[in-house]
Amino acid sequence: MPQLTTKPIILIADNSTAVTGALMAIRNATDRLRDQYEFVYVLPTGSRGRPVLEAAGYRVQELPFVEISKRVRNLLLYVPMLLLNGWRLAALVRRERAAAIHMNDFYNLTGVVARLLTGRPLITHVRFLPHTQMQPLARTWRWVAEHLAQRVVCVSQAVYSYFQPLPHISVIFDPVPEGEKYPPTDLTPRPDGSVRVLFLGNYIPGKGQNFAVEAFKTAYAQQPNLRLHFAGGDMGLEKNRAYRQQLETAVAAAGLQEVVTFGSFVQDVEAAIKQADIVLNFSESESFSLTCLDALYFGTPLIATDCGGPAELFESGRSGLLVPNRDVPAMTQALLQLAADAGLRQRFAAAGREFVRHKFRPESSYKQLGRLYAEVLN
């Protein structure tokens, strides 16, 4: 049964089967808007994001979302499950007395079906780079968002560039984390002389861990004080487990098991980032990158690829280093440069903290989302 509340209820649907950057990004925004709105999340059946949201005090519903894919079974199920889940989502909207439907990425079209069945306004968030997807699908999703959603929210200018410049399409940045639990690290050289590098990201092909392994092998030969740690989850998918195994095999073949380590999903992101001297993000495609934003906010120097959104998060050469996408020699050189210069790491850390606190201030992020909700509901 829905809880009695005088606040407008926003139903947020997210396809995350695990704890992803997209899920945490929208949660970071709704955390700050709970004094104005009541949020109910809808996740895929069995999602590991559910206990995280419930621990934060959110009510969570589940639906058996089916994503379109090359698998024959999913292709056959996609349309009937889209219609069925759209009907189920519409039923949830009515039962929860939701005032609006907010889809946390535009490839989940169940919100469109629910919108048509209930008449409730639809807000569509775009959290990946449509330019990098199969264009027949991406163009279809774009048309649907442009014509059937009351508002379209792009997480970066890189995403916005894919759309027509229409009045109901806007850029709203994800907010910076809310406060810090630990003091900023001073990034002074460690007593043992080591430089600890963190690659924080789920083990997904395309996230760039393979480039990090290649770059580290060359850099380590020149600076044996380097240490690299990977942290992330596999989202329960066999292809991701196989990808992690490939990475571990490559590290073992290079004889680097003592200096390159692999960990699982990190609960305390702030602690992990502040224990590192450098954070890497070598993804091949990012619409925004919450990991990059967290690294800058918490004050650890960042090296990221020019793959979309990360270029908008900092000033290369002043608060971090931006390297060409898939360019291992450039990644290696950036790693060597930062590892060799503790003073540069400290300057980058201070500049990054200042830059993101200004650019991603409340007026540019969650407050703007709150005003969008108010406009839609009015």
Secondary structure as a PSIPRED ss2 file (coil, helix, strand):
# PSIPRED VFORMAT (PSIPRED V4.0)

   1 M C   1.000  0.000  0.000
   2 P C   1.000  0.000  0.000
   3 Q C   1.000  0.000  0.000
   4 L C   1.000  0.000  0.000
   5 T C   1.000  0.000  0.000
   6 T C   1.000  0.000  0.000
   7 K C   1.000  0.000  0.000
   8 P C   1.000  0.000  0.000
   9 I E   0.000  0.000  1.000
  10 I E   0.000  0.000  1.000
  11 L E   0.000  0.000  1.000
  12 I E   0.000  0.000  1.000
  13 A E   0.000  0.000  1.000
  14 D C   1.000  0.000  0.000
  15 N C   1.000  0.000  0.000
  16 S C   1.000  0.000  0.000
  17 T C   1.000  0.000  0.000
  18 A C   1.000  0.000  0.000
  19 V C   1.000  0.000  0.000
  20 T C   1.000  0.000  0.000
  21 G H   0.000  1.000  0.000
  22 A H   0.000  1.000  0.000
  23 L H   0.000  1.000  0.000
  24 M H   0.000  1.000  0.000
  25 A H   0.000  1.000  0.000
  26 I H   0.000  1.000  0.000
  27 R H   0.000  1.000  0.000
  28 N H   0.000  1.000  0.000
  29 A H   0.000  1.000  0.000
  30 T H   0.000  1.000  0.000
  31 D H   0.000  1.000  0.000
  32 R C   1.000  0.000  0.000
  33 L C   1.000  0.000  0.000
  34 R C   1.000  0.000  0.000
  35 D C   1.000  0.000  0.000
  36 Q C   1.000  0.000  0.000
  37 Y C   1.000  0.000  0.000
  38 E E   0.000  0.000  1.000
  39 F E   0.000  0.000  1.000
  40 V E   0.000  0.000  1.000
  41 Y E   0.000  0.000  1.000
  42 V E   0.000  0.000  1.000
  43 L E   0.000  0.000  1.000
  44 P E   0.000  0.000  1.000
  45 T C   1.000  0.000  0.000
  46 G C   1.000  0.000  0.000
  47 S C   1.000  0.000  0.000
  48 R C   1.000  0.000  0.000
  49 G C   1.000  0.000  0.000
  50 R H   0.000  1.000  0.000
  51 P H   0.000  1.000  0.000
  52 V H   0.000  1.000  0.000
  53 L H   0.000  1.000  0.000
  54 E H   0.000  1.000  0.000
  55 A H   0.000  1.000  0.000
  56 A C   1.000  0.000  0.000
  57 G C   1.000  0.000  0.000
  58 Y C   1.000  0.000  0.000
  59 R E   0.000  0.000  1.000
  60 V E   0.000  0.000  1.000
  61 Q E   0.000  0.000  1.000
  62 E E   0.000  0.000  1.000
  63 L E   0.000  0.000  1.000
  64 P C   1.000  0.000  0.000
  65 F C   1.000  0.000  0.000
  66 V C   1.000  0.000  0.000
  67 E C   1.000  0.000  0.000
  68 I C   1.000  0.000  0.000
  69 S C   1.000  0.000  0.000
  70 K C   1.000  0.000  0.000
  71 R C   1.000  0.000  0.000
  72 V H   0.000  1.000  0.000
  73 R H   0.000  1.000  0.000
  74 N H   0.000  1.000  0.000
  75 L H   0.000  1.000  0.000
  76 L H   0.000  1.000  0.000
  77 L H   0.000  1.000  0.000
  78 Y H   0.000  1.000  0.000
  79 V H   0.000  1.000  0.000
  80 P H   0.000  1.000  0.000
  81 M H   0.000  1.000  0.000
  82 L H   0.000  1.000  0.000
  83 L H   0.000  1.000  0.000
  84 L H   0.000  1.000  0.000
  85 N H   0.000  1.000  0.000
  86 G H   0.000  1.000  0.000
  87 W H   0.000  1.000  0.000
  88 R H   0.000  1.000  0.000
  89 L H   0.000  1.000  0.000
  90 A H   0.000  1.000  0.000
  91 A H   0.000  1.000  0.000
  92 L H   0.000  1.000  0.000
  93 V H   0.000  1.000  0.000
  94 R H   0.000  1.000  0.000
  95 R H   0.000  1.000  0.000
  96 E H   0.000  1.000  0.000
  97 R C   1.000  0.000  0.000
  98 A C   1.000  0.000  0.000
  99 A C   1.000  0.000  0.000
 100 A E   0.000  0.000  1.000
 101 I E   0.000  0.000  1.000
 102 H E   0.000  0.000  1.000
 103 M E   0.000  0.000  1.000
 104 N C   1.000  0.000  0.000
 105 D C   1.000  0.000  0.000
 106 F C   1.000  0.000  0.000
 107 Y C   1.000  0.000  0.000
 108 N C   1.000  0.000  0.000
 109 L C   1.000  0.000  0.000
 110 T H   0.000  1.000  0.000
 111 G H   0.000  1.000  0.000
 112 V H   0.000  1.000  0.000
 113 V H   0.000  1.000  0.000
 114 A H   0.000  1.000  0.000
 115 R H   0.000  1.000  0.000
 116 L H   0.000  1.000  0.000
 117 L H   0.000  1.000  0.000
 118 T H   0.000  1.000  0.000
 119 G C   1.000  0.000  0.000
 120 R C   1.000  0.000  0.000
 121 P C   1.000  0.000  0.000
 122 L E   0.000  0.000  1.000
 123 I E   0.000  0.000  1.000
 124 T E   0.000  0.000  1.000
 125 H E   0.000  0.000  1.000
 126 V E   0.000  0.000  1.000
 127 R C   1.000  0.000  0.000
 128 F C   1.000  0.000  0.000
 129 L C   1.000  0.000  0.000
 130 P H   0.000  1.000  0.000
 131 H H   0.000  1.000  0.000
 132 T H   0.000  1.000  0.000
 133 Q C   1.000  0.000  0.000
 134 M C   1.000  0.000  0.000
 135 Q H   0.000  1.000  0.000
 136 P H   0.000  1.000  0.000
 137 L H   0.000  1.000  0.000
 138 A H   0.000  1.000  0.000
 139 R H   0.000  1.000  0.000
 140 T H   0.000  1.000  0.000
 141 W H   0.000  1.000  0.000
 142 R H   0.000  1.000  0.000
 143 W H   0.000  1.000  0.000
 144 V H   0.000  1.000  0.000
 145 A H   0.000  1.000  0.000
 146 E H   0.000  1.000  0.000
 147 H H   0.000  1.000  0.000
 148 L H   0.000  1.000  0.000
 149 A C   1.000  0.000  0.000
 150 Q C   1.000  0.000  0.000
 151 R E   0.000  0.000  1.000
 152 V E   0.000  0.000  1.000
 153 V E   0.000  0.000  1.000
 154 C E   0.000  0.000  1.000
 155 V C   1.000  0.000  0.000
 156 S C   1.000  0.000  0.000
 157 Q H   0.000  1.000  0.000
 158 A H   0.000  1.000  0.000
 159 V H   0.000  1.000  0.000
 160 Y H   0.000  1.000  0.000
 161 S C   1.000  0.000  0.000
 162 Y C   1.000  0.000  0.000
 163 F C   1.000  0.000  0.000
 164 Q C   1.000  0.000  0.000
 165 P C   1.000  0.000  0.000
 166 L C   1.000  0.000  0.000
 167 P C   1.000  0.000  0.000
 168 H C   1.000  0.000  0.000
 169 I E   0.000  0.000  1.000
 170 S E   0.000  0.000  1.000
 171 V E   0.000  0.000  1.000
 172 I C   1.000  0.000  0.000
 173 F C   1.000  0.000  0.000
 174 D C   1.000  0.000  0.000
 175 P C   1.000  0.000  0.000
 176 V C   1.000  0.000  0.000
 177 P C   1.000  0.000  0.000
 178 E C   1.000  0.000  0.000
 179 G C   1.000  0.000  0.000
 180 E C   1.000  0.000  0.000
 181 K C   1.000  0.000  0.000
 182 Y C   1.000  0.000  0.000
 183 P C   1.000  0.000  0.000
 184 P C   1.000  0.000  0.000
 185 T C   1.000  0.000  0.000
 186 D C   1.000  0.000  0.000
 187 L C   1.000  0.000  0.000
 188 T C   1.000  0.000  0.000
 189 P C   1.000  0.000  0.000
 190 R C   1.000  0.000  0.000
 191 P C   1.000  0.000  0.000
 192 D C   1.000  0.000  0.000
 193 G C   1.000  0.000  0.000
 194 S C   1.000  0.000  0.000
 195 V E   0.000  0.000  1.000
 196 R E   0.000  0.000  1.000
 197 V E   0.000  0.000  1.000
 198 L E   0.000  0.000  1.000
 199 F E   0.000  0.000  1.000
 200 L E   0.000  0.000  1.000
 201 G C   1.000  0.000  0.000
 202 N C   1.000  0.000  0.000
 203 Y C   1.000  0.000  0.000
 204 I C   1.000  0.000  0.000
 205 P C   1.000  0.000  0.000
 206 G C   1.000  0.000  0.000
 207 K C   1.000  0.000  0.000
 208 G C   1.000  0.000  0.000
 209 Q H   0.000  1.000  0.000
 210 N H   0.000  1.000  0.000
 211 F H   0.000  1.000  0.000
 212 A H   0.000  1.000  0.000
 213 V H   0.000  1.000  0.000
 214 E H   0.000  1.000  0.000
 215 A H   0.000  1.000  0.000
 216 F H   0.000  1.000  0.000
 217 K H   0.000  1.000  0.000
 218 T H   0.000  1.000  0.000
 219 A H   0.000  1.000  0.000
 220 Y H   0.000  1.000  0.000
 221 A H   0.000  1.000  0.000
 222 Q H   0.000  1.000  0.000
 223 Q C   1.000  0.000  0.000
 224 P C   1.000  0.000  0.000
 225 N C   1.000  0.000  0.000
 226 L E   0.000  0.000  1.000
 227 R E   0.000  0.000  1.000
 228 L E   0.000  0.000  1.000
 229 H E   0.000  0.000  1.000
 230 F E   0.000  0.000  1.000
 231 A E   0.000  0.000  1.000
 232 G C   1.000  0.000  0.000
 233 G C   1.000  0.000  0.000
 234 D C   1.000  0.000  0.000
 235 M C   1.000  0.000  0.000
 236 G C   1.000  0.000  0.000
 237 L C   1.000  0.000  0.000
 238 E H   0.000  1.000  0.000
 239 K H   0.000  1.000  0.000
 240 N H   0.000  1.000  0.000
 241 R H   0.000  1.000  0.000
 242 A H   0.000  1.000  0.000
 243 Y H   0.000  1.000  0.000
 244 R H   0.000  1.000  0.000
 245 Q H   0.000  1.000  0.000
 246 Q H   0.000  1.000  0.000
 247 L H   0.000  1.000  0.000
 248 E H   0.000  1.000  0.000
 249 T H   0.000  1.000  0.000
 250 A H   0.000  1.000  0.000
 251 V H   0.000  1.000  0.000
 252 A H   0.000  1.000  0.000
 253 A H   0.000  1.000  0.000
 254 A C   1.000  0.000  0.000
 255 G C   1.000  0.000  0.000
 256 L C   1.000  0.000  0.000
 257 Q C   1.000  0.000  0.000
 258 E C   1.000  0.000  0.000
 259 V C   1.000  0.000  0.000
 260 V E   0.000  0.000  1.000
 261 T E   0.000  0.000  1.000
 262 F E   0.000  0.000  1.000
 263 G E   0.000  0.000  1.000
 264 S C   1.000  0.000  0.000
 265 F C   1.000  0.000  0.000
 266 V C   1.000  0.000  0.000
 267 Q C   1.000  0.000  0.000
 268 D C   1.000  0.000  0.000
 269 V H   0.000  1.000  0.000
 270 E H   0.000  1.000  0.000
 271 A H   0.000  1.000  0.000
 272 A H   0.000  1.000  0.000
 273 I H   0.000  1.000  0.000
 274 K H   0.000  1.000  0.000
 275 Q C   1.000  0.000  0.000
 276 A C   1.000  0.000  0.000
 277 D C   1.000  0.000  0.000
 278 I E   0.000  0.000  1.000
 279 V E   0.000  0.000  1.000
 280 L E   0.000  0.000  1.000
 281 N E   0.000  0.000  1.000
 282 F C   1.000  0.000  0.000
 283 S C   1.000  0.000  0.000
 284 E C   1.000  0.000  0.000
 285 S C   1.000  0.000  0.000
 286 E E   0.000  0.000  1.000
 287 S C   1.000  0.000  0.000
 288 F C   1.000  0.000  0.000
 289 S C   1.000  0.000  0.000
 290 L H   0.000  1.000  0.000
 291 T H   0.000  1.000  0.000
 292 C H   0.000  1.000  0.000
 293 L H   0.000  1.000  0.000
 294 D H   0.000  1.000  0.000
 295 A H   0.000  1.000  0.000
 296 L H   0.000  1.000  0.000
 297 Y H   0.000  1.000  0.000
 298 F H   0.000  1.000  0.000
 299 G C   1.000  0.000  0.000
 300 T C   1.000  0.000  0.000
 301 P C   1.000  0.000  0.000
 302 L E   0.000  0.000  1.000
 303 I E   0.000  0.000  1.000
 304 A E   0.000  0.000  1.000
 305 T E   0.000  0.000  1.000
 306 D C   1.000  0.000  0.000
 307 C C   1.000  0.000  0.000
 308 G E   0.000  0.000  1.000
 309 G H   0.000  1.000  0.000
 310 P H   0.000  1.000  0.000
 311 A H   0.000  1.000  0.000
 312 E H   0.000  1.000  0.000
 313 L C   1.000  0.000  0.000
 314 F C   1.000  0.000  0.000
 315 E C   1.000  0.000  0.000
 316 S E   0.000  0.000  1.000
 317 G C   1.000  0.000  0.000
 318 R C   1.000  0.000  0.000
 319 S C   1.000  0.000  0.000
 320 G E   0.000  0.000  1.000
 321 L E   0.000  0.000  1.000
 322 L E   0.000  0.000  1.000
 323 V E   0.000  0.000  1.000
 324 P C   1.000  0.000  0.000
 325 N C   1.000  0.000  0.000
 326 R C   1.000  0.000  0.000
 327 D C   1.000  0.000  0.000
 328 V H   0.000  1.000  0.000
 329 P H   0.000  1.000  0.000
 330 A H   0.000  1.000  0.000
 331 M H   0.000  1.000  0.000
 332 T H   0.000  1.000  0.000
 333 Q H   0.000  1.000  0.000
 334 A H   0.000  1.000  0.000
 335 L H   0.000  1.000  0.000
 336 L H   0.000  1.000  0.000
 337 Q H   0.000  1.000  0.000
 338 L H   0.000  1.000  0.000
 339 A H   0.000  1.000  0.000
 340 A C   1.000  0.000  0.000
 341 D C   1.000  0.000  0.000
 342 A H   0.000  1.000  0.000
 343 G H   0.000  1.000  0.000
 344 L H   0.000  1.000  0.000
 345 R H   0.000  1.000  0.000
 346 Q H   0.000  1.000  0.000
 347 R H   0.000  1.000  0.000
 348 F H   0.000  1.000  0.000
 349 A H   0.000  1.000  0.000
 350 A H   0.000  1.000  0.000
 351 A H   0.000  1.000  0.000
 352 G H   0.000  1.000  0.000
 353 R H   0.000  1.000  0.000
 354 E H   0.000  1.000  0.000
 355 F H   0.000  1.000  0.000
 356 V H   0.000  1.000  0.000
 357 R H   0.000  1.000  0.000
 358 H H   0.000  1.000  0.000
 359 K H   0.000  1.000  0.000
 360 F C   1.000  0.000  0.000
 361 R C   1.000  0.000  0.000
 362 P H   0.000  1.000  0.000
 363 E H   0.000  1.000  0.000
 364 S H   0.000  1.000  0.000
 365 S C   1.000  0.000  0.000
 366 Y H   0.000  1.000  0.000
 367 K H   0.000  1.000  0.000
 368 Q H   0.000  1.000  0.000
 369 L H   0.000  1.000  0.000
 370 G H   0.000  1.000  0.000
 371 R H   0.000  1.000  0.000
 372 L H   0.000  1.000  0.000
 373 Y H   0.000  1.000  0.000
 374 A H   0.000  1.000  0.000
 375 E H   0.000  1.000  0.000
 376 V H   0.000  1.000  0.000
 377 L H   0.000  1.000  0.000
 378 N C   1.000  0.000  0.000
